Amino acid sequence: MTESAGVLDFERARRAADERDLVVAAVSGSVPAFEQLYRMHVSRVYGLCLRMTREHSTAEDCTQETFIQAWRALPAFQGRSGFSTWLHRIAVNSVLARGRKRQETLGGESSVEDVVAATADTGVEDPGASRDLEEAIGRLPPGARHVLVLSGIYGYSHEETADMLGIAVGTCKAQLHRARQLLTARLYREEASA
């Protein structure tokens, strides 16, 4: 092990210990400790919400809702999972609840054809934007996008991702495979047309 790797391992361990101390203090009702946890995690929670919703204002609302719910549920946090995993689960639930409310407002679920049409190429040629991986991910159907974000980007296992989304593990694996196929096809098609 090199000296720099040892320093990095020590730094990670120190941050983890600091986080555990903050969680214990926040569970006991310490607002300053929770504010520190908020500062430590807000950017990743916002990133997760943004990737899932594709809308800045909705992601901001879901991020705020996540931390409000986390504060309320903090006394029940038992530490069986990492604090960030627990927060991400709350964020995913917030995003999914927002999506359900939106579907109810719009009058039901979209058909497969509607989802395909909404994610199809618009015909506008913008090589910079079309090659942008974030945009390509954003154009995936919601189920495939959610699984790709949680499993492929944030590194959660199929079991954890399926549990967060309330789907079967097999469905999670199929959605991840579908997302990868759609991304590969779209990026290959855009590269070939460039």
mmCIF file of the C-alpha atoms, coordinates in Angstrom:
data_MODEL
# 
_entry.id   MODEL 
# 
loop_
_atom_site.group_PDB 
_atom_site.id 
_atom_site.type_symbol 
_atom_site.label_atom_id 
_atom_site.label_alt_id 
_atom_site.label_comp_id 
_atom_site.label_asym_id 
_atom_site.label_entity_id 
_atom_site.label_seq_id 
_atom_site.pdbx_PDB_ins_code 
_atom_site.Cartn_x 
_atom_site.Cartn_y 
_atom_site.Cartn_z 
_atom_site.occupancy 
_atom_site.B_iso_or_equiv 
_atom_site.pdbx_formal_charge 
_atom_site.auth_seq_id 
_atom_site.auth_comp_id 
_atom_site.auth_asym_id 
_atom_site.auth_atom_id 
_atom_site.pdbx_PDB_model_num 
ATOM 1   C CA . MET A 1 1   ? 0.000   0.000  0.000   1.00 0.00 ? 1   MET A CA 1 
ATOM 2   C CA . THR A 1 2   ? 1.349   3.393  -0.906  1.00 0.00 ? 2   THR A CA 1 
ATOM 3   C CA . GLU A 1 3   ? 1.479   6.240  1.557   1.00 0.00 ? 3   GLU A CA 1 
ATOM 4   C CA . SER A 1 4   ? -1.151  8.238  -0.367  1.00 0.00 ? 4   SER A CA 1 
ATOM 5   C CA . ALA A 1 5   ? -3.531  5.242  -0.400  1.00 0.00 ? 5   ALA A CA 1 
ATOM 6   C CA . GLY A 1 6   ? -3.093  4.918  3.360   1.00 0.00 ? 6   GLY A CA 1 
ATOM 7   C CA . VAL A 1 7   ? -3.859  8.608  3.829   1.00 0.00 ? 7   VAL A CA 1 
ATOM 8   C CA . LEU A 1 8   ? -6.992  8.259  1.677   1.00 0.00 ? 8   LEU A CA 1 
ATOM 9   C CA . ASP A 1 9   ? -8.155  5.223  3.667   1.00 0.00 ? 9   ASP A CA 1 
ATOM 10  C CA . PHE A 1 10  ? -7.558  7.096  6.925   1.00 0.00 ? 10  PHE A CA 1 
ATOM 11  C CA . GLU A 1 11  ? -9.457  10.129 5.596   1.00 0.00 ? 11  GLU A CA 1 
ATOM 12  C CA . ARG A 1 12  ? -12.425 7.960  4.534   1.00 0.00 ? 12  ARG A CA 1 
ATOM 13  C CA . ALA A 1 13  ? -12.499 6.248  7.923   1.00 0.00 ? 13  ALA A CA 1 
ATOM 14  C CA . ARG A 1 14  ? -12.381 9.617  9.698   1.00 0.00 ? 14  ARG A CA 1 
ATOM 15  C CA . ARG A 1 15  ? -15.265 10.968 7.571   1.00 0.00 ? 15  ARG A CA 1 
ATOM 16  C CA . ALA A 1 16  ? -17.303 7.816  8.244   1.00 0.00 ? 16  ALA A CA 1 
ATOM 17  C CA . ALA A 1 17  ? -16.693 8.163  11.984  1.00 0.00 ? 17  ALA A CA 1 
ATOM 18  C CA . ASP A 1 18  ? -17.627 11.855 11.842  1.00 0.00 ? 18  ASP A CA 1 
ATOM 19  C CA . GLU A 1 19  ? -20.821 10.960 9.977   1.00 0.00 ? 19  GLU A CA 1 
ATOM 20  C CA . ARG A 1 20  ? -21.723 8.273  12.544  1.00 0.00 ? 20  ARG A CA 1 
ATOM 21  C CA . ASP A 1 21  ? -21.229 10.796 15.340  1.00 0.00 ? 21  ASP A CA 1 
ATOM 22  C CA . LEU A 1 22  ? -23.413 13.323 13.516  1.00 0.00 ? 22  LEU A CA 1 
ATOM 23  C CA . VAL A 1 23  ? -26.133 10.706 12.938  1.00 0.00 ? 23  VAL A CA 1 
ATOM 24  C CA . VAL A 1 24  ? -26.133 9.762  16.626  1.00 0.00 ? 24  VAL A CA 1 
ATOM 25  C CA . ALA A 1 25  ? -26.377 13.428 17.608  1.00 0.00 ? 25  ALA A CA 1 
ATOM 26  C CA . ALA A 1 26  ? -29.108 14.126 15.044  1.00 0.00 ? 26  ALA A CA 1 
ATOM 27  C CA . VAL A 1 27  ? -31.121 11.100 16.204  1.00 0.00 ? 27  VAL A CA 1 
ATOM 28  C CA . SER A 1 28  ? -30.944 12.626 19.687  1.00 0.00 ? 28  SER A CA 1 
ATOM 29  C CA . GLY A 1 29  ? -32.477 15.818 18.283  1.00 0.00 ? 29  GLY A CA 1 
ATOM 30  C CA . SER A 1 30  ? -29.433 17.947 17.460  1.00 0.00 ? 30  SER A CA 1 
ATOM 31  C CA . VAL A 1 31  ? -30.409 20.409 14.718  1.00 0.00 ? 31  VAL A CA 1 
ATOM 32  C CA . PRO A 1 32  ? -26.781 21.506 14.065  1.00 0.00 ? 32  PRO A CA 1 
ATOM 33  C CA . ALA A 1 33  ? -25.767 17.849 13.546  1.00 0.00 ? 33  ALA A CA 1 
ATOM 34  C CA . PHE A 1 34  ? -28.602 17.348 11.073  1.00 0.00 ? 34  PHE A CA 1 
ATOM 35  C CA . GLU A 1 35  ? -27.584 20.551 9.272   1.00 0.00 ? 35  GLU A CA 1 
ATOM 36  C CA . GLN A 1 36  ? -24.073 19.113 8.879   1.00 0.00 ? 36  GLN A CA 1 
ATOM 37  C CA . LEU A 1 37  ? -25.530 15.856 7.503   1.00 0.00 ? 37  LEU A CA 1 
ATOM 38  C CA . TYR A 1 38  ? -27.637 17.923 5.129   1.00 0.00 ? 38  TYR A CA 1 
ATOM 39  C CA . ARG A 1 39  ? -24.538 19.744 3.834   1.00 0.00 ? 39  ARG A CA 1 
ATOM 40  C CA . MET A 1 40  ? -22.703 16.436 3.431   1.00 0.00 ? 40  MET A CA 1 
ATOM 41  C CA . HIS A 1 41  ? -25.455 14.783 1.390   1.00 0.00 ? 41  HIS A CA 1 
ATOM 42  C CA . VAL A 1 42  ? -27.590 17.426 -0.328  1.00 0.00 ? 42  VAL A CA 1 
ATOM 43  C CA . SER A 1 43  ? -25.673 17.483 -3.610  1.00 0.00 ? 43  SER A CA 1 
ATOM 44  C CA . ARG A 1 44  ? -25.834 13.705 -4.110  1.00 0.00 ? 44  ARG A CA 1 
ATOM 45  C CA . VAL A 1 45  ? -29.513 13.565 -3.154  1.00 0.00 ? 45  VAL A CA 1 
ATOM 46  C CA . TYR A 1 46  ? -30.249 16.428 -5.558  1.00 0.00 ? 46  TYR A CA 1 
ATOM 47  C CA . GLY A 1 47  ? -28.251 14.672 -8.301  1.00 0.00 ? 47  GLY A CA 1 
ATOM 48  C CA . LEU A 1 48  ? -30.239 11.487 -7.785  1.00 0.00 ? 48  LEU A CA 1 
ATOM 49  C CA . CYS A 1 49  ? -33.554 13.368 -7.881  1.00 0.00 ? 49  CYS A CA 1 
ATOM 50  C CA . LEU A 1 50  ? -32.501 15.331 -10.970 1.00 0.00 ? 50  LEU A CA 1 
ATOM 51  C CA . ARG A 1 51  ? -31.480 12.222 -12.869 1.00 0.00 ? 51  ARG A CA 1 
ATOM 52  C CA . MET A 1 52  ? -34.766 10.544 -12.008 1.00 0.00 ? 52  MET A CA 1 
ATOM 53  C CA . THR A 1 53  ? -37.083 13.504 -12.660 1.00 0.00 ? 53  THR A CA 1 
ATOM 54  C CA . ARG A 1 54  ? -35.158 15.365 -15.406 1.00 0.00 ? 54  ARG A CA 1 
ATOM 55  C CA . GLU A 1 55  ? -36.561 18.668 -14.081 1.00 0.00 ? 55  GLU A CA 1 
ATOM 56  C CA . HIS A 1 56  ? -34.579 21.059 -11.870 1.00 0.00 ? 56  HIS A CA 1 
ATOM 57  C CA . SER A 1 57  ? -37.571 22.457 -9.982  1.00 0.00 ? 57  SER A CA 1 
ATOM 58  C CA . THR A 1 58  ? -39.037 18.998 -9.351  1.00 0.00 ? 58  THR A CA 1 
ATOM 59  C CA . ALA A 1 59  ? -35.626 17.716 -8.249  1.00 0.00 ? 59  ALA A CA 1 
ATOM 60  C CA . GLU A 1 60  ? -35.310 20.650 -5.843  1.00 0.00 ? 60  GLU A CA 1 
ATOM 61  C CA . ASP A 1 61  ? -38.779 19.930 -4.425  1.00 0.00 ? 61  ASP A CA 1 
ATOM 62  C CA . CYS A 1 62  ? -38.003 16.219 -4.056  1.00 0.00 ? 62  CYS A CA 1 
ATOM 63  C CA . THR A 1 63  ? -34.663 17.010 -2.386  1.00 0.00 ? 63  THR A CA 1 
ATOM 64  C CA . GLN A 1 64  ? -36.371 19.310 0.097   1.00 0.00 ? 64  GLN A CA 1 
ATOM 65  C CA . GLU A 1 65  ? -39.071 16.715 0.751   1.00 0.00 ? 65  GLU A CA 1 
ATOM 66  C CA . THR A 1 66  ? -36.379 14.064 1.280   1.00 0.00 ? 66  THR A CA 1 
ATOM 67  C CA . PHE A 1 67  ? -34.691 16.023 4.046   1.00 0.00 ? 67  PHE A CA 1 
ATOM 68  C CA . ILE A 1 68  ? -37.999 16.991 5.681   1.00 0.00 ? 68  ILE A CA 1 
ATOM 69  C CA . GLN A 1 69  ? -39.008 13.326 5.741   1.00 0.00 ? 69  GLN A CA 1 
ATOM 70  C CA . ALA A 1 70  ? -35.543 12.305 6.936   1.00 0.00 ? 70  ALA A CA 1 
ATOM 71  C CA . TRP A 1 71  ? -35.717 14.743 9.860   1.00 0.00 ? 71  TRP A CA 1 
ATOM 72  C CA . ARG A 1 72  ? -39.137 13.403 10.845  1.00 0.00 ? 72  ARG A CA 1 
ATOM 73  C CA . ALA A 1 73  ? -38.082 9.756  10.497  1.00 0.00 ? 73  ALA A CA 1 
ATOM 74  C CA . LEU A 1 74  ? -34.619 10.158 12.030  1.00 0.00 ? 74  LEU A CA 1 
ATOM 75  C CA . PRO A 1 75  ? -35.600 8.808  15.481  1.00 0.00 ? 75  PRO A CA 1 
ATOM 76  C CA . ALA A 1 76  ? -36.541 5.542  13.755  1.00 0.00 ? 76  ALA A CA 1 
ATOM 77  C CA . PHE A 1 77  ? -33.211 5.272  11.869  1.00 0.00 ? 77  PHE A CA 1 
ATOM 78  C CA . GLN A 1 78  ? -31.563 2.118  13.197  1.00 0.00 ? 78  GLN A CA 1 
ATOM 79  C CA . GLY A 1 79  ? -28.346 2.184  11.193  1.00 0.00 ? 79  GLY A CA 1 
ATOM 80  C CA . ARG A 1 80  ? -28.915 -1.182 9.497   1.00 0.00 ? 80  ARG A CA 1 
ATOM 81  C CA . SER A 1 81  ? -27.891 0.517  6.257   1.00 0.00 ? 81  SER A CA 1 
ATOM 82  C CA . GLY A 1 82  ? -25.651 3.494  5.655   1.00 0.00 ? 82  GLY A CA 1 
ATOM 83  C CA . PHE A 1 83  ? -27.126 6.918  6.237   1.00 0.00 ? 83  PHE A CA 1 
ATOM 84  C CA . SER A 1 84  ? -26.676 7.836  2.551   1.00 0.00 ? 84  SER A CA 1 
ATOM 85  C CA . THR A 1 85  ? -28.463 4.644  1.473   1.00 0.00 ? 85  THR A CA 1 
ATOM 86  C CA . TRP A 1 86  ? -31.329 5.486  3.828   1.00 0.00 ? 86  TRP A CA 1 
ATOM 87  C CA . LEU A 1 87  ? -31.494 9.043  2.425   1.00 0.00 ? 87  LEU A CA 1 
ATOM 88  C CA . HIS A 1 88  ? -31.417 7.773  -1.153  1.00 0.00 ? 88  HIS A CA 1 
ATOM 89  C CA . ARG A 1 89  ? -34.308 5.445  -0.429  1.00 0.00 ? 89  ARG A CA 1 
ATOM 90  C CA . ILE A 1 90  ? -36.321 8.368  0.952   1.00 0.00 ? 90  ILE A CA 1 
ATOM 91  C CA . ALA A 1 91  ? -35.390 10.405 -2.154  1.00 0.00 ? 91  ALA A CA 1 
ATOM 92  C CA . VAL A 1 92  ? -36.474 7.599  -4.504  1.00 0.00 ? 92  VAL A CA 1 
ATOM 93  C CA . ASN A 1 93  ? -39.777 7.295  -2.639  1.00 0.00 ? 93  ASN A CA 1 
ATOM 94  C CA . SER A 1 94  ? -40.266 11.062 -2.903  1.00 0.00 ? 94  SER A CA 1 
ATOM 95  C CA . VAL A 1 95  ? -39.615 11.008 -6.656  1.00 0.00 ? 95  VAL A CA 1 
ATOM 96  C CA . LEU A 1 96  ? -41.915 8.028  -7.203  1.00 0.00 ? 96  LEU A CA 1 
ATOM 97  C CA . ALA A 1 97  ? -44.690 9.591  -5.096  1.00 0.00 ? 97  ALA A CA 1 
ATOM 98  C CA . ARG A 1 98  ? -44.376 12.809 -7.099  1.00 0.00 ? 98  ARG A CA 1 
ATOM 99  C CA . GLY A 1 99  ? -44.621 10.763 -10.303 1.00 0.00 ? 99  GLY A CA 1 
ATOM 100 C CA . ARG A 1 100 ? -47.758 8.984  -9.079  1.00 0.00 ? 100 ARG A CA 1 
ATOM 101 C CA . LYS A 1 101 ? -49.382 12.311 -8.170  1.00 0.00 ? 101 LYS A CA 1 
ATOM 102 C CA . ARG A 1 102 ? -48.485 13.677 -11.588 1.00 0.00 ? 102 ARG A CA 1 
ATOM 103 C CA . GLN A 1 103 ? -49.978 10.627 -13.335 1.00 0.00 ? 103 GLN A CA 1 
ATOM 104 C CA . GLU A 1 104 ? -53.194 11.060 -11.353 1.00 0.00 ? 104 GLU A CA 1 
ATOM 105 C CA . THR A 1 105 ? -53.310 14.732 -12.373 1.00 0.00 ? 105 THR A CA 1 
ATOM 106 C CA . LEU A 1 106 ? -52.692 13.862 -16.031 1.00 0.00 ? 106 LEU A CA 1 
ATOM 107 C CA . GLY A 1 107 ? -55.369 11.210 -15.972 1.00 0.00 ? 107 GLY A CA 1 
ATOM 108 C CA . GLY A 1 108 ? -53.679 7.828  -15.861 1.00 0.00 ? 108 GLY A CA 1 
ATOM 109 C CA . GLU A 1 109 ? -50.627 6.018  -17.005 1.00 0.00 ? 109 GLU A CA 1 
ATOM 110 C CA . SER A 1 110 ? -48.877 6.563  -20.292 1.00 0.00 ? 110 SER A CA 1 
ATOM 111 C CA . SER A 1 111 ? -49.051 3.791  -22.817 1.00 0.00 ? 111 SER A CA 1 
ATOM 112 C CA . VAL A 1 112 ? -45.885 2.151  -24.052 1.00 0.00 ? 112 VAL A CA 1 
ATOM 113 C CA . GLU A 1 113 ? -46.371 4.004  -27.339 1.00 0.00 ? 113 GLU A CA 1 
ATOM 114 C CA . ASP A 1 114 ? -46.548 7.359  -25.502 1.00 0.00 ? 114 ASP A CA 1 
ATOM 115 C CA . VAL A 1 115 ? -43.323 6.597  -23.651 1.00 0.00 ? 115 VAL A CA 1 
ATOM 116 C CA . VAL A 1 116 ? -41.565 5.543  -26.865 1.00 0.00 ? 116 VAL A CA 1 
ATOM 117 C CA . ALA A 1 117 ? -42.810 8.658  -28.672 1.00 0.00 ? 117 ALA A CA 1 
ATOM 118 C CA . ALA A 1 118 ? -41.688 10.892 -25.812 1.00 0.00 ? 118 ALA A CA 1 
ATOM 119 C CA . THR A 1 119 ? -38.200 9.388  -25.848 1.00 0.00 ? 119 THR A CA 1 
ATOM 120 C CA . ALA A 1 120 ? -37.809 9.258  -29.637 1.00 0.00 ? 120 ALA A CA 1 
ATOM 121 C CA . ASP A 1 121 ? -35.445 11.591 -31.445 1.00 0.00 ? 121 ASP A CA 1 
ATOM 122 C CA . THR A 1 122 ? -36.958 14.982 -32.125 1.00 0.00 ? 122 THR A CA 1 
ATOM 123 C CA . GLY A 1 123 ? -35.211 15.408 -35.444 1.00 0.00 ? 123 GLY A CA 1 
ATOM 124 C CA . VAL A 1 124 ? -33.355 18.475 -34.187 1.00 0.00 ? 124 VAL A CA 1 
ATOM 125 C CA . GLU A 1 125 ? -29.690 18.121 -34.949 1.00 0.00 ? 125 GLU A CA 1 
ATOM 126 C CA . ASP A 1 126 ? -27.579 19.318 -32.075 1.00 0.00 ? 126 ASP A CA 1 
ATOM 127 C CA . PRO A 1 127 ? -24.464 17.145 -32.084 1.00 0.00 ? 127 PRO A CA 1 
ATOM 128 C CA . GLY A 1 128 ? -23.237 18.482 -28.736 1.00 0.00 ? 128 GLY A CA 1 
ATOM 129 C CA . ALA A 1 129 ? -26.474 17.729 -26.930 1.00 0.00 ? 129 ALA A CA 1 
ATOM 130 C CA . SER A 1 130 ? -27.149 14.442 -28.731 1.00 0.00 ? 130 SER A CA 1 
ATOM 131 C CA . ARG A 1 131 ? -23.817 13.034 -27.587 1.00 0.00 ? 131 ARG A CA 1 
ATOM 132 C CA . ASP A 1 132 ? -24.352 14.093 -24.037 1.00 0.00 ? 132 ASP A CA 1 
ATOM 133 C CA . LEU A 1 133 ? -24.741 10.961 -21.966 1.00 0.00 ? 133 LEU A CA 1 
ATOM 134 C CA . GLU A 1 134 ? -26.852 12.749 -19.368 1.00 0.00 ? 134 GLU A CA 1 
ATOM 135 C CA . GLU A 1 135 ? -29.330 13.772 -22.043 1.00 0.00 ? 135 GLU A CA 1 
ATOM 136 C CA . ALA A 1 136 ? -29.401 10.254 -23.453 1.00 0.00 ? 136 ALA A CA 1 
ATOM 137 C CA . ILE A 1 137 ? -30.104 8.882  -19.987 1.00 0.00 ? 137 ILE A CA 1 
ATOM 138 C CA . GLY A 1 138 ? -32.793 11.521 -19.494 1.00 0.00 ? 138 GLY A CA 1 
ATOM 139 C CA . ARG A 1 139 ? -34.576 10.353 -22.636 1.00 0.00 ? 139 ARG A CA 1 
ATOM 140 C CA . LEU A 1 140 ? -34.894 6.782  -21.407 1.00 0.00 ? 140 LEU A CA 1 
ATOM 141 C CA . PRO A 1 141 ? -38.343 5.570  -20.343 1.00 0.00 ? 141 PRO A CA 1 
ATOM 142 C CA . PRO A 1 142 ? -38.823 6.243  -16.597 1.00 0.00 ? 142 PRO A CA 1 
ATOM 143 C CA . GLY A 1 143 ? -38.528 2.633  -15.391 1.00 0.00 ? 143 GLY A CA 1 
ATOM 144 C CA . ALA A 1 144 ? -35.326 1.981  -17.301 1.00 0.00 ? 144 ALA A CA 1 
ATOM 145 C CA . ARG A 1 145 ? -33.915 5.384  -16.319 1.00 0.00 ? 145 ARG A CA 1 
ATOM 146 C CA . HIS A 1 146 ? -34.623 4.879  -12.607 1.00 0.00 ? 146 HIS A CA 1 
ATOM 147 C CA . VAL A 1 147 ? -32.960 1.458  -12.565 1.00 0.00 ? 147 VAL A CA 1 
ATOM 148 C CA . LEU A 1 148 ? -29.965 2.723  -14.562 1.00 0.00 ? 148 LEU A CA 1 
ATOM 149 C CA . VAL A 1 149 ? -29.487 5.703  -12.237 1.00 0.00 ? 149 VAL A CA 1 
ATOM 150 C CA . LEU A 1 150 ? -29.684 3.656  -9.042  1.00 0.00 ? 150 LEU A CA 1 
ATOM 151 C CA . SER A 1 151 ? -27.863 0.545  -10.187 1.00 0.00 ? 151 SER A CA 1 
ATOM 152 C CA . GLY A 1 152 ? -25.568 1.724  -12.962 1.00 0.00 ? 152 GLY A CA 1 
ATOM 153 C CA . ILE A 1 153 ? -24.627 5.184  -11.679 1.00 0.00 ? 153 ILE A CA 1 
ATOM 154 C CA . TYR A 1 154 ? -25.044 5.037  -7.898  1.00 0.00 ? 154 TYR A CA 1 
ATOM 155 C CA . GLY A 1 155 ? -23.892 1.399  -7.683  1.00 0.00 ? 155 GLY A CA 1 
ATOM 156 C CA . TYR A 1 156 ? -26.756 -0.136 -5.745  1.00 0.00 ? 156 TYR A CA 1 
ATOM 157 C CA . SER A 1 157 ? -27.190 -3.900 -6.151  1.00 0.00 ? 157 SER A CA 1 
ATOM 158 C CA . HIS A 1 158 ? -30.147 -5.283 -8.094  1.00 0.00 ? 158 HIS A CA 1 
ATOM 159 C CA . GLU A 1 159 ? -31.746 -6.267 -4.793  1.00 0.00 ? 159 GLU A CA 1 
ATOM 160 C CA . GLU A 1 160 ? -31.324 -2.793 -3.268  1.00 0.00 ? 160 GLU A CA 1 
ATOM 161 C CA . THR A 1 161 ? -32.547 -1.083 -6.436  1.00 0.00 ? 161 THR A CA 1 
ATOM 162 C CA . ALA A 1 162 ? -35.563 -3.370 -6.720  1.00 0.00 ? 162 ALA A CA 1 
ATOM 163 C CA . ASP A 1 163 ? -36.389 -2.785 -3.062  1.00 0.00 ? 163 ASP A CA 1 
ATOM 164 C CA . MET A 1 164 ? -36.158 1.015  -3.430  1.00 0.00 ? 164 MET A CA 1 
ATOM 165 C CA . LEU A 1 165 ? -38.368 1.022  -6.518  1.00 0.00 ? 165 LEU A CA 1 
ATOM 166 C CA . GLY A 1 166 ? -40.814 -1.589 -5.246  1.00 0.00 ? 166 GLY A CA 1 
ATOM 167 C CA . ILE A 1 167 ? -40.242 -3.970 -8.159  1.00 0.00 ? 167 ILE A CA 1 
ATOM 168 C CA . ALA A 1 168 ? -39.064 -7.565 -8.515  1.00 0.00 ? 168 ALA A CA 1 
ATOM 169 C CA . VAL A 1 169 ? -35.336 -8.245 -8.828  1.00 0.00 ? 169 VAL A CA 1 
ATOM 170 C CA . GLY A 1 170 ? -35.940 -9.856 -12.240 1.00 0.00 ? 170 GLY A CA 1 
ATOM 171 C CA . THR A 1 171 ? -37.747 -6.722 -13.407 1.00 0.00 ? 171 THR A CA 1 
ATOM 172 C CA . CYS A 1 172 ? -34.844 -4.633 -12.171 1.00 0.00 ? 172 CYS A CA 1 
ATOM 173 C CA . LYS A 1 173 ? -32.357 -6.732 -14.142 1.00 0.00 ? 173 LYS A CA 1 
ATOM 174 C CA . ALA A 1 174 ? -34.549 -6.585 -17.252 1.00 0.00 ? 174 ALA A CA 1 
ATOM 175 C CA . GLN A 1 175 ? -34.942 -2.784 -16.965 1.00 0.00 ? 175 GLN A CA 1 
ATOM 176 C CA . LEU A 1 176 ? -31.173 -2.326 -16.575 1.00 0.00 ? 176 LEU A CA 1 
ATOM 177 C CA . HIS A 1 177 ? -30.559 -4.509 -19.625 1.00 0.00 ? 177 HIS A CA 1 
ATOM 178 C CA . ARG A 1 178 ? -33.173 -2.534 -21.560 1.00 0.00 ? 178 ARG A CA 1 
ATOM 179 C CA . ALA A 1 179 ? -31.645 0.802  -20.510 1.00 0.00 ? 179 ALA A CA 1 
ATOM 180 C CA . ARG A 1 180 ? -28.204 -0.298 -21.644 1.00 0.00 ? 180 ARG A CA 1 
ATOM 181 C CA . GLN A 1 181 ? -29.560 -1.519 -24.981 1.00 0.00 ? 181 GLN A CA 1 
ATOM 182 C CA . LEU A 1 182 ? -31.454 1.719  -25.590 1.00 0.00 ? 182 LEU A CA 1 
ATOM 183 C CA . LEU A 1 183 ? -28.439 3.847  -24.665 1.00 0.00 ? 183 LEU A CA 1 
ATOM 184 C CA . THR A 1 184 ? -26.098 1.796  -26.833 1.00 0.00 ? 184 THR A CA 1 
ATOM 185 C CA . ALA A 1 185 ? -28.463 1.935  -29.805 1.00 0.00 ? 185 ALA A CA 1 
ATOM 186 C CA . ARG A 1 186 ? -29.099 5.657  -29.411 1.00 0.00 ? 186 ARG A CA 1 
ATOM 187 C CA . LEU A 1 187 ? -25.439 6.586  -28.954 1.00 0.00 ? 187 LEU A CA 1 
ATOM 188 C CA . TYR A 1 188 ? -24.377 4.321  -31.830 1.00 0.00 ? 188 TYR A CA 1 
ATOM 189 C CA . ARG A 1 189 ? -27.068 5.807  -34.088 1.00 0.00 ? 189 ARG A CA 1 
ATOM 190 C CA . GLU A 1 190 ? -26.038 9.355  -33.162 1.00 0.00 ? 190 GLU A CA 1 
ATOM 191 C CA . GLU A 1 191 ? -22.356 8.554  -33.678 1.00 0.00 ? 191 GLU A CA 1 
ATOM 192 C CA . ALA A 1 192 ? -23.089 7.011  -37.077 1.00 0.00 ? 192 ALA A CA 1 
ATOM 193 C CA . SER A 1 193 ? -25.081 10.068 -38.171 1.00 0.00 ? 193 SER A CA 1 
ATOM 194 C CA . ALA A 1 194 ? -22.335 12.496 -37.106 1.00 0.00 ? 194 ALA A CA 1 
# 
